[in-house]
Amino acid sequence: MLSEKNNSYNWSFELDKINDYAYWDNFLTEEECNKIILIGKSKVLEKANTRNQNKLKTRDSNISWLAPDDNLDWLYRRLTDTLTSLNERFFGFDLYGFTEGLQFTNYKAPTGKYDSHNDRAFNTPIRKLSITIQLSNPKDYEGGNLELIYSDKPIICEKQQGKLYAFPSFVLHRVTPVIQGERNSLVGWITGKNFK
């Protein structure tokens, strides 16, 4: 019987073990970041779009897509090992892997940005875990903060070249306008079975 005295009206089968985010310092070296920037820029950069083109312009960046056969199999292998570890420790999601490739993203001053959004949508691949890797040296730009929005006071992610952040794809996040220079990053989404 439930006790009113202890306000024990609910009995949860399991406790929520999903962290807000996780990170990995020095995931890439400066040399590796610069190599990826060169590969990303060597491809045709296209204007990034949002899922709903009728919305107000929420995104101003250029992108290209990077695959293992772009001499990046070492990166995909390292991501697999690192994200498997982070997922086991901080999220516990049932994951398949990368089914969409990695997106190289270039934001340029004075308008480069991506307003508040999450990385999932109805009738698209089931994105469960989102990652962002800072490729640019933070001295090369101003603004361009990656912010995770859990409340009216967002978490501002540290600008560190080579640092990886991982967070659930349903989390609202944004990149604030780059006001000087340019910010390069690598983003990706790890898919899995439907949430239940």
FENGIWO-V550756 format. One record per backbone hydrogen bond with DSSP energy under -0.5 kcal/mol. CO is the residue of the C=O (numbers start at 1). NH is the residue of the N-H. E is the energy in kcal/mol with one decimal. If there is no record, write none. Layout:
co: {CO & CO}
nh: {NH & NH}
e: {E & E}
//
This chain:
co: {2 & 3 & 4 & 7 & 17 & 22 & 24 & 24 & 29 & 30 & 31 & 32 & 33 & 34 & 35 & 36 & 37 & 38 & 39 & 40 & 43 & 46 & 51 & 52 & 58 & 60 & 61 & 62 & 63 & 64 & 66 & 67 & 68 & 68 & 72 & 73 & 74 & 75 & 76 & 77 & 78 & 79 & 80 & 81 & 82 & 83 & 84 & 85 & 86 & 86 & 87 & 87 & 90 & 93 & 94 & 97 & 97 & 102 & 102 & 103 & 103 & 104 & 105 & 106 & 107 & 108 & 108 & 112 & 113 & 114 & 117 & 121 & 125 & 126 & 128 & 129 & 130 & 131 & 132 & 133 & 133 & 134 & 137 & 138 & 140 & 142 & 142 & 145 & 145 & 146 & 147 & 147 & 148 & 148 & 149 & 152 & 154 & 155 & 155 & 158 & 160 & 162 & 162 & 163 & 164 & 165 & 166 & 167 & 168 & 169 & 172 & 173 & 174 & 175 & 177 & 177 & 178 & 180 & 181 & 183 & 184 & 184 & 185 & 186 & 187 & 188 & 189 & 189 & 190 & 190 & 191 & 191}
nh: {4 & 8 & 7 & 9 & 19 & 166 & 27 & 164 & 33 & 34 & 35 & 36 & 37 & 38 & 39 & 40 & 41 & 42 & 43 & 43 & 45 & 63 & 53 & 55 & 115 & 113 & 48 & 106 & 46 & 104 & 102 & 70 & 72 & 73 & 76 & 77 & 78 & 79 & 80 & 81 & 82 & 83 & 84 & 85 & 86 & 87 & 88 & 89 & 90 & 91 & 91 & 92 & 19 & 95 & 193 & 99 & 191 & 66 & 104 & 105 & 187 & 64 & 185 & 62 & 183 & 111 & 112 & 178 & 60 & 175 & 173 & 124 & 127 & 192 & 169 & 190 & 167 & 188 & 165 & 135 & 186 & 162 & 140 & 141 & 182 & 179 & 180 & 147 & 176 & 157 & 149 & 174 & 150 & 155 & 172 & 154 & 156 & 148 & 157 & 160 & 163 & 27 & 28 & 134 & 24 & 132 & 22 & 130 & 171 & 119 & 149 & 117 & 147 & 114 & 144 & 179 & 110 & 142 & 109 & 107 & 135 & 136 & 105 & 133 & 103 & 131 & 99 & 191 & 128 & 129 & 96 & 97}
e: {-0.6 & -2.1 & -1.3 & -1.3 & -0.7 & -2.8 & -0.9 & -2.0 & -2.5 & -2.4 & -2.0 & -2.2 & -2.4 & -2.1 & -2.1 & -3.1 & -2.6 & -1.4 & -0.8 & -0.6 & -0.7 & -2.9 & -0.8 & -1.6 & -3.3 & -1.2 & -2.7 & -3.0 & -2.7 & -2.8 & -2.2 & -2.0 & -1.9 & -0.8 & -2.2 & -2.3 & -2.2 & -2.9 & -2.4 & -2.1 & -2.8 & -3.1 & -1.9 & -1.7 & -2.7 & -2.7 & -2.0 & -1.9 & -2.9 & -0.5 & -1.7 & -3.4 & -2.8 & -0.9 & -0.7 & -0.6 & -2.4 & -3.0 & -0.6 & -0.5 & -2.7 & -1.7 & -2.3 & -2.3 & -2.6 & -0.7 & -2.4 & -2.7 & -2.8 & -2.7 & -2.7 & -1.1 & -1.6 & -1.6 & -1.9 & -3.2 & -2.2 & -1.6 & -2.7 & -0.5 & -2.1 & -3.5 & -2.7 & -0.9 & -1.1 & -1.7 & -1.2 & -0.6 & -2.2 & -2.8 & -0.5 & -2.0 & -0.9 & -3.0 & -0.6 & -0.5 & -0.6 & -2.6 & -0.7 & -1.0 & -2.2 & -1.3 & -1.5 & -2.0 & -2.3 & -2.2 & -2.5 & -3.2 & -2.0 & -2.3 & -3.2 & -2.2 & -2.7 & -2.4 & -1.4 & -0.7 & -0.5 & -2.3 & -2.4 & -2.9 & -2.1 & -1.5 & -2.9 & -2.6 & -3.0 & -2.5 & -0.6 & -0.6 & -2.6 & -1.8 & -3.9 & -1.0}
//
